[in-house]
């Protein structure tokens, strides 16, 4: 499980049946538990209703060489919940 700052979103996504595609440490630095889901996360909508702590920010990587991703990163605990940058499935 991800940290207390992201756990509610993680539980929501799993309860909604969104497919988890990866869980672990994708990079050696600034990562603890990163969870990737097969869905586009509507970060503005999710952030507005989740009322995340200030340590949680939107993270986006648009470099196709390393793999595109968009989601939420906790700078305090080094955890993240990531989704796709584009696709048909949208989670609000």
N, C-alpha and C positions, 0 to 999 in steps of 0.2 A: 504494500500500500504506500501511496505517496504521503507526504507530510500533512499535518493538520490544516495547512493553508489551502491545499488543493484536494483534500480527501473527498469533500462533498461533491465536487464536480466529477471526480473519478467514479464515485459510487453511482452517481446519476447516469453516466455514460454506460457503465456496466449493466445497470438495471434496465436501461433502455435497449439492451441487446446490441449495442454498437461493438463491432468486432475490434478486439485488441490485436494489433499487429506486431508489437515489440514492447518488451519491458526489460529495463536494465540500465547499463551505463554506456551510452553511445560514444562518449568522448572521455578522455582521461581527466581533463580539468573541468571544473565548475559543474559536475554532474554527480548525482547520487542515484535517484530512482526516476528515470524518464519513461513515461508510458505513451505509446503512440496508438492512435485510433484511426480506423478507416472511415473518416468522416471529415467534412469541412466544419471547423468550429467558428460560429459567428461570434468572434471575440468581443465585439462591442455589446451585443445583446447579453452574452453570458456574463461579462464583467459588470454590467449594470444591475443584473438581478442577484449575482453572487456576493457583491459587496466584499471583495477580496481585501485582505490586509495590504498595506502599502508595499510589502516585500514581493507581492505578486504582480508581475508585469506581462504584457504581451510580448512574446518572442516570435520572430519571423526570420526564416532563412530562405532567400529566394535564389540561391546559387544552385543551378541544376547539377553541377558537378558533385556537390556533397549531399544533395537531396533536399528538396524543398519541404518546408514545414511551417506551420503556424499554430500557436497555442499559448499556453501560460507557463511562466517560469517563476519559481520562488527563489529569490536571491539569498534568503536566510537559510533555507534547508537544501538548496541545490537540486530540487526536484522539478519536474515539468510534466505537463500534459500537453501532448502535441497532436495535431490533426493534419489533414491535407491542406494544400493551398488552393486547389481547385478540384471540383468533382461535383457529382449530382447530389450526393447526400449532404444535407446541411443540418447542423445541430444548433439550436438556439437555446 
